[in-house]
Amino acid sequence: MWVGVHYPFDVLAGAVIACLTAVAVVYLPICQRSVNTILSCYEWLEQKVVRKRTK
């Protein structure tokens, strides 16, 4: 921006993307636990359904 290579919007967009990435990295472990719980429930349910079909 200082030497005219970037427009101010380019710098602002880069800062926004960097902030969103930082927030995602910080909160990823919290979201990962809930995703793992949901997947575990789905796998349990899937095993129950598959057992009923194979019997």
N, C-alpha and C positions, 0 to 999 in steps of 0.2 A: 504494500500500500504506500509505503514511504517513497519508493522510487517509481511508482506508477505501474507496477506489475499486476497488482490485484485491485479490484474494486472493493469498496467498503462492504458490500453485500457478500462477497466471497469470504471475507474474513469473518463476518458475522455468522454465515452459514457453517463455516468450519468450527467456530466456537460452539454453536448449538449442537452440532453433531458430536463434538468432543464431550460436551456435558451430558448428552443423552447416553453416550457410550459409558461414561463413568458411572452414571446412575444404574445402568443395566448391570454393570460388573459388580457394583456394591450390593444390589438387591437380588442378584442371580441365585445365591445359596438359599435365600428364603423361598423364592419361587420354585427352586429345584426340589425342595422337600415336599411341597404340595403336589408337584407334578409326579414325583415318585410315589406318593400315596395314591393318587388317582390311578396310576399305571398298575400298582399292586392290586387295587380293587378290581380293575378291569381284567387282569390276568387271572385272579381268583374266580371271577364270574365266568370267564371264558373256559377255564378248566371244568367248572361245574356243568356247563352246557355241553362240552365235548364228551364228558363222561356219560351224560344222559343219552347222547346220540349213539355212542358206541356200544351201549349195553343192549 
